[in-house]
Amino acid sequence: MKVSKAKLCLSITGIFILAFVSMYTSLYYPAVSDMYGIYGEQISAVNYFVSGASICTLIIMILVPFLEKLMGSKKLLLFGAILISAGGLLGLLTDNIILYNIANSLALGGYGITGTMTLSILMALITDPARRGLFNGLYQVIVAVSGSVLAVIGGVLTLQSWRSALSAAWWLCLILGIISTVILAFSIPKNIKTAEKEDDSLSQETGKQKIPWGKILPAFVAFLVLGTIYQYANLLLSVYVSENAIGNSAFIGTMQSLGTIGSAVMCFCFAFVYRKIGKRIILAPMAVITVFIFLMSTAPSQITVILASLLMGVAFGCSITFFYTICPEIAPHHVTLAVALIGIAANLPYSTYSYIYTFMSGIFDTMTASLKPMFLIMLVELVMTAFYFVLRKKAKRM
């Protein structure tokens, strides 16, 4: 869709602000242990605040394609930004864990909308695949870097008071939610349409386009498997390092930061590599994760962890940008649905990690050994993906 350069710049600015505010939870995570102490008699409520509210994000992401049909792309995006602001405002006005949960649910529900709609609208505004890759990569850079920066700020604020960290999170939601709402209200065209909405407008003439599940679901499953295994290894890092006596808490923190840096750098460079290699680029991150999951399970050492943290971070950054970038290609008439499913695949591993960890700990004597089946799963995915590209190449020759 053609828009003026000024409006395009403002729209991208508003979208990037929403990408930044989406990581507001990083501000209060360092204060979680203090919250358990303060609200010890309401431990289930605190559990919901820490992880349960994120379920709202997943539920809303599932509903976004249907909500878009009812409200339109622009109105739905603005509604999501307003929900984030409303969550921030409610959080500032209360000192009650139940109301904190409602505030967090509002803000994370808003993120469920904006996290999907910002990328769908970005793809509607930018039609060139390489430029899409560039801006998708920049979006992921902001998410990765802001999470790390806000976590550090949250840790410093928690030293003063857990309420300081929590208040900072609410203020961030309120102020940036309002700013992004104003910017996007004036910069995004009223008639902005994702490909899915354009399909609806053509449905009377050409018949409603069928959802290409044969392309969407393989992409969803591929990224879900890759993302789950990567996040399992990443979140398992503290246990892995302690279990193998190869470092302390400072080493663990450094390794997690190294992964974030690697991911951010790859997201930034993605467009340049994608322009040269094309869709085959996805084989590289799959191979990297497969190799380093194997090395972590068989040869635990500091050098293994250092290389794994950095290169698997690079691999995940490449993967998430790739799957978002190809959404308009695999589902040109249902972009929002494809983006929503990739978003669910990106967020679901965080919600399921504790269950996978509990399941694995009941089977294996050590958590290091639990990485071996993860290696086999990644190997199967890598081989199947490589086989797909071989068949695709043969089909083009015929």
For each residue, the residues with C-beta under 8 A, 3 or more apart:
1: 124 125 127 189 192 193
2:
3: 7 8 11 125 189
4: 7 8
5: 8 9
6: 9 10
7: 3 4 10 11 187 188 189
8: 3 4 5 11 12 125 187
9: 5 6 12 13
10: 6 7 13 14 183 186 187
11: 3 7 8 14 15 121 125 183 184 187 188
12: 8 9 15 16 122 125 135
13: 9 10 16 17 183 187
14: 10 11 17 18 179 180 183 184 187 188
15: 11 12 18 19 118 121 122 139 180 184
16: 12 13 19 20 138 139 142
17: 13 14 20 21 176 179 180 183
18: 14 15 21 22 81 84 114 115 118 176 180
19: 15 16 22 118 139 142 143 146
20: 16 17 23 142 143 146 176
21: 17 18 24 84 172 173 176 177 180
22: 18 19 111 114 115 143 146
23: 20 26 143 146 147 150
24: 21 27 28 107 150 169 172 173
25: 28 29 108 169
26: 23 29 146 147 148 150 151 154
27: 24 150 151 153 154 157 165 166 168 169 172
28: 24 25 31 32 154 162 165 166 168 169
29: 25 26 32 151 154
30: 151 154 155 157 158 165
31: 28 34 35 154 157 158 162 163 165 166
32: 28 29 35 36 46 50
33: 36 37
34: 31 37 38 158 162
35: 31 32 38 39 46 49 97 162 166
36: 32 33 39 40 43 46
37: 33 34 40
38: 34 35 162
39: 35 36 42 43 45 46 97
40: 36 37 43
41:
42: 39 45 46 97 98
43: 36 39 40 46 47
44: 47 48
45: 39 42 48 49 97 98 101
46: 32 35 36 39 42 43 49 50 97
47: 43 44 50 51 52
48: 44 45 51 52 53 101
49: 35 45 46 52 53 97 100 101 104
50: 32 46 47
51: 47 48 54 350 351 354
52: 47 48 49 55 101
53: 48 49 56 101 104 105 108
54: 51 57 58 108 347 350 351
55: 52 58 59 351
56: 53 59 60 105 108 109 112
57: 54 60 61 108 109 111 112 115 347
58: 54 55 61 62 112 344 347 348 351
59: 55 56 62 63 109 112
60: 56 57 63 64 109 112 113
61: 57 58 64 112 115 116 340 343 344 347
62: 58 59 340 344
63: 59 60 66 67
64: 60 61 67 68 76 112 113 116 117 336 340
65: 68 69 196 334 336 337 340
66: 63 69 70
67: 63 64 70 71 76 113
68: 64 65 71 72 73 76 117 120 194 196 197 336
69: 65 66 196 197 200
70: 66 67
71: 67 68 75 76 79
72: 68 75 76 197
73: 68 76 77 117 120 121 124 192 193 194 197 336
74: 77 78 121 184 188 189 190 192
75: 71 72 78 79
76: 64 67 68 71 72 73 79 80 113 117
77: 73 74 80 81 113 114 117 118 121 184 188
78: 74 75 81 82 181 184 185
79: 71 75 76 82 83 110 113
80: 76 77 83 84 110 111 112 113 114 117
81: 18 77 78 84 85 110 114 177 180 181 184
82: 78 79 85 86 110 177 181
83: 79 80 86 87 106 107 109 110 113
84: 18 21 80 81 87 88 106 107 110 111 114 173 176 177
85: 81 82 88 89 110 173 174 177 178 181
86: 82 83 89 90 106 107 110 177
87: 83 84 90 91 103 104 105 106 107 108 109 110 170 173
88: 84 85 91 92 103 107 169 170 171 172 173 174 175 177
89: 85 86 92 93 170 174
90: 86 87 93 94 99 102 103 106
91: 87 88 94 99 100 103 104 107 166 167 169 170 173
92: 88 89 167 170 171 174
93: 89 90
94: 90 91 99 100 103
95: 163
96: 99 100
97: 35 39 42 45 46 49 100 101
98: 42 45 101 102
99: 90 91 94 96 102 103
100: 49 91 94 96 97 103 104 166
101: 45 48 49 52 53 97 98 104 105
102: 90 98 99 105 106
103: 87 88 90 91 94 99 100 106 107 170
104: 49 53 87 91 100 101 107 108
105: 53 56 87 101 102 108 109
106: 83 84 86 87 90 102 103 109 110
107: 24 83 84 86 87 88 91 103 104 110 111 173
108: 25 53 54 56 57 87 104 105 111 112
109: 56 57 59 60 83 87 105 106 112 113
110: 79 80 81 82 83 84 85 86 87 106 107 113 114 177
111: 22 57 80 84 107 108 114 115
112: 56 57 58 59 60 61 64 80 108 109 115 116
113: 60 64 67 76 77 79 80 83 109 110 116 117
114: 18 22 77 80 81 84 110 111 117 118
115: 18 22 57 61 111 112 118 119 343
116: 61 64 112 113 119 120 336 339 340 343
117: 64 68 73 76 77 80 113 114 120 121 336
118: 15 18 19 77 114 115 121 122 139
119: 115 116 122 123 136 139 324 327 339 343
120: 68 73 116 117 123 124 194 196 335 336 339
121: 11 15 73 74 77 117 118 124 125 188 192 194
122: 12 15 118 119 125 126 132 135 136 139
123: 119 120 126 132 194 195 327 328 335 339
124: 1 73 120 121 192 193 194 195 335
125: 1 3 8 11 12 121 122 192
126: 122 123 131 132 135
127: 1 131 132
128: 131 132
129: 132 133 274 325 328 329
130: 133 134 271 274 275
131: 126 127 128 134 135 271
132: 122 123 126 127 128 129 135 136 325 328
133: 129 130 136 137 270 271 274 275 321 325
134: 130 131 137 138 270 271
135: 12 122 126 131 132 138 139
136: 119 122 132 133 139 140 267 270 321 324 325
137: 133 134 140 141 266 267 268 269 270 271 321
138: 16 134 135 141 142 267 268
139: 15 16 19 118 119 122 135 136 142 143 267
140: 136 137 143 144 263 264 267 317 320 321 324
141: 137 138 144 145 264 267 268
142: 16 19 20 138 139 145 146
143: 19 20 22 23 139 140 146 147
144: 140 141 147 148 260 263 264 267 317
145: 141 142 148 149 260 264
146: 19 20 22 23 26 142 143 149 150
147: 23 26 143 144 150 151 260
148: 26 144 145 151 152 257 260
149: 145 146 152 153
150: 23 24 26 27 146 147 153 154 172
151: 26 27 29 30 147 148 154 155
152: 148 149 155 156
153: 27 149 150 156 157 168
154: 26 27 28 29 30 31 150 151 157 158 165 168 169
155: 30 151 152 158 159
156: 152 153 159 160
157: 27 30 31 153 154 160 161 164 165 168
158: 30 31 34 154 155 161 162 164 165
159: 155 156
160: 156 157 164
161: 157 158 164 165
162: 28 31 34 35 38 158 165 166
163: 31 95 166 167
164: 157 158 160 161 167 168
165: 27 28 30 31 154 157 158 161 162 168 169
166: 27 28 31 35 91 100 162 163 169 170
167: 91 92 163 164 170 171
168: 27 28 153 154 157 164 165 171 172
169: 24 25 27 28 88 91 154 165 166 172 173
170: 87 88 89 91 92 103 166 167 173 174
171: 88 92 167 168 174 175
172: 21 24 27 88 150 168 169 175 176
173: 21 24 84 85 87 88 91 107 169 170 176 177
174: 85 88 89 92 170 171 177 178
175: 88 171 172 178 179
176: 17 18 20 21 84 172 173 179 180
177: 21 81 82 84 85 86 88 110 173 174 180 181
178: 85 174 175 181 182
179: 14 17 175 176 182 183
180: 14 15 17 18 21 81 176 177 183 184
181: 78 81 82 85 177 178 184 185
182: 178 179 185 186
183: 10 11 13 14 17 179 180 186 187
184: 11 14 15 74 77 78 81 180 181 187 188
185: 78 181 182 188
186: 10 182 183
187: 7 8 10 11 13 14 183 184
188: 7 11 14 74 77 121 184 185 192
189: 1 3 7 74 192
190: 74
191:
192: 1 73 74 121 124 125 188 189
193: 1 73 124 197 198 201
194: 68 73 120 121 123 124 197 198 335 336
195: 123 124 198 199 328 331 332 333 334 335 336
196: 65 68 69 120 199 200 333 334 335 336 337
197: 68 69 72 73 193 194 200 201
198: 193 194 195 201 202 333
199: 195 196 202 203 208 209 333 334
200: 69 196 197 203 208
201: 193 197 198
202: 198 199 205 206 209
203: 199 200 206 207 208 209
204:
205: 202
206: 202 203 209
207: 203
208: 199 200 203
209: 199 202 203 206 333 334
210:
211: 216 331 334 337
212: 215 216 330 331 334
213: 216 217
214: 217 218
215: 212 218 219 330 331
216: 211 212 213 219 220 330 331 334 337 338 341
217: 213 214 220 221
218: 214 215 221 222
219: 215 216 222 223 323 326 330 338 341 342
220: 216 217 223 224 341 342 344 345
221: 217 218 224 225
222: 218 219 225 226 282 323 381 385
223: 219 220 226 227 319 320 323 342 345 346
224: 220 221 227 228 345 348 349
225: 221 222 228 229 377 378 381
226: 222 223 229 230 285 286 289 316 319 378 381
227: 223 224 230 231 316 319 320 345 346 348 349
228: 224 225 231 232 348 349 352 356
229: 225 226 232 233 289 293 374 377 378
230: 226 227 233 234 289 312 315 316 319 349
231: 227 228 234 235 349 350 353
232: 228 229 235 236 349 353 356 357 374
233: 229 230 236 237 240 293 296 308 312 371 374
234: 230 231 237 256 259 312
235: 231 232 353 357
236: 232 233 239 240 357 367 370 371
237: 233 234 240 241 252 255 256 305 309
238: 241 242 249 252
239: 236 242 243 367
240: 233 236 237 243 244 296 300 305 367 368
241: 237 238 244 246 247 248 251 252 255 305
242: 238 239 245
243: 239 240 366 367 368
244: 240 241 300 301 368
245: 242
246: 241 251 300 301 302 305
247: 241 250 251 252 255 302 305
248: 241 251 252
249: 238 252 253
250: 247 253 254
251: 241 246 247 248 254 255 302
252: 237 238 241 247 248 249 255 256
253: 249 250 256 257
254: 250 251 257 258
255: 237 241 247 251 252 258 259 305 306 309
256: 234 237 252 253 259 260 309
257: 148 253 254 260 261
258: 254 255 261 262 306 309 310 313
259: 234 255 256 262 263 309 310 312 313 316
260: 144 145 147 148 256 257 263 264 313
261: 257 258 264 265 310 313
262: 258 259 265 266 309 310 311 312 313 314 317
263: 140 144 259 260 266 267 313 314 316 317
264: 140 141 144 145 260 261 267 268 317
265: 261 262 268 269 314 317
266: 137 262 263 269 270 313 314 315 317 318 321
267: 136 137 138 139 140 141 144 263 264 270 317 318 320 321
268: 137 138 141 264 265
269: 137 265 266 272 273
270: 133 134 136 137 266 267 273 274 317 318 321 322 325
271: 130 131 133 134 137 274 275
272: 269 275 276
273: 269 270 276 277 281 318
274: 129 130 133 270 271 277 278 281 322 325
275: 130 133 271 272
276: 272 273
277: 273 274 280 281
278: 274 281
279: 282 322 326 389
280: 277 283 389
281: 273 274 277 278 284 285 318 322
282: 222 279 285 286 318 319 322 385
283: 280 286 287 382 385 386 389
284: 281 287 288 315 318
285: 226 281 282 288 289 314 315 316 318 319 322
286: 226 282 283 289 290 315 319 378 381 382 385
287: 283 284 290 291 382
288: 284 285 291 292 311 312 314 315
289: 226 229 230 285 286 292 293 312 315 316 378
290: 286 287 293 294 375 378 379 382
291: 287 288 294 295
292: 288 289 295 296 304 307 308 311 312
293: 229 233 289 290 296 297 371 374 375 378
294: 290 291 297 298 375
295: 291 292 298 299 304 307 308
296: 233 240 292 293 299 300 304 305 308 368 371
297: 293 294 368 369 371 372 374 375
298: 294 295
299: 295 296 304
300: 240 244 246 296 304 305 368
301: 244 246 304 305
302: 246 247 251 305 306
303: 306 307
304: 292 295 296 299 300 301 307 308
305: 237 240 241 246 247 255 296 300 301 302 308 309
306: 255 258 302 303 309 310
307: 292 295 303 304 310 311
308: 233 292 295 296 304 305 311 312
309: 237 255 256 258 259 262 305 306 312 313
310: 258 259 261 262 306 307 313 314
311: 262 288 292 307 308 314 315
312: 230 233 234 259 262 288 289 292 308 309 315 316
313: 258 259 260 261 262 263 266 309 310 316 317
314: 262 263 265 266 285 288 310 311 317 318
315: 230 266 284 285 286 288 289 311 312 318 319
316: 226 227 230 259 263 285 289 312 313 319 320
317: 140 144 262 263 264 265 266 267 270 313 314 320 321
318: 266 267 270 273 281 282 284 285 314 315 321 322
319: 223 226 227 230 282 285 286 315 316 322 323
320: 140 223 227 267 316 317 323 324 342 346
321: 133 136 137 140 266 267 270 317 318 324 325
322: 270 274 279 281 282 285 318 319 325 326
323: 219 222 223 319 320 326 327 342 345
324: 119 136 140 320 321 327 339 342
325: 129 132 133 136 270 274 321 322
326: 219 279 322 323 329 330
327: 119 123 323 324 330 331 335 338 339 342
328: 123 129 132 195 331 332 335 338
329: 129 326 332
330: 212 215 216 219 326 327 338
331: 195 211 212 215 216 327 328 334 335 337 338
332: 195 328 329 335
333: 195 196 198 199 209
334: 65 195 196 199 209 211 212 216 331 337 338
335: 120 123 124 194 195 196 327 328 331 332 338 339
336: 64 65 68 73 116 117 120 194 195 196 339 340
337: 65 196 211 216 331 334 340 341
338: 216 219 327 328 330 331 334 335 341 342
339: 116 119 120 123 324 327 335 336 342 343
340: 61 62 64 65 116 336 337 343 344
341: 216 219 220 337 338 344 345
342: 219 220 223 320 323 324 327 338 339 345 346
343: 61 115 116 119 339 340 346 347
344: 58 61 62 220 340 341 347 348
345: 220 223 224 227 323 341 342 348
346: 223 227 320 342 343 349
347: 54 57 58 61 343 344 350 351
348: 58 224 227 228 344 345 351 352
349: 224 227 228 230 231 232 346 352 353
350: 51 54 231 347 353
351: 51 54 55 58 347 348
352: 228 348 349 355 356
353: 231 232 235 349 350 356 357
354: 51 357 358
355: 352 358 359
356: 228 232 352 353 359 360
357: 232 235 236 353 354 360 361 367
358: 354 355 361 362
359: 355 356 362 363
360: 356 357 363 364 367 370
361: 357 358 364 367 370
362: 358 359
363: 359 360 370
364: 360 361 367 369 370
365: 369
366: 243 369 370
367: 236 239 240 243 357 360 361 364 370 371
368: 240 243 244 296 297 300 371
369: 297 364 365 366 372
370: 236 360 361 363 364 366 367 373 374
371: 233 236 293 296 297 367 368 374 375
372: 297 369 375 376
373: 370 376 377
374: 229 232 233 293 297 370 371 377 378
375: 290 293 294 297 371 372 378 379
376: 372 373 379 380
377: 225 229 373 374 380 381
378: 225 226 229 286 289 290 293 374 375 381 382
379: 290 375 376 382 383
380: 376 377 383 384
381: 222 225 226 286 377 378 384 385
382: 283 286 287 290 378 379 385 386
383: 379 380 386 387
384: 380 381 387 388
385: 222 282 283 286 381 382 388 389
386: 283 382 383 389 390
387: 383 384 390 391
388: 384 385 391 392
389: 279 280 283 385 386 392 393
390: 386 387 393 394
391: 387 388 394 395
392: 388 389 395 396
393: 389 390 396 397
394: 390 391 397 398
395: 391 392 398
396: 392 393
397: 393 394
398: 394 395
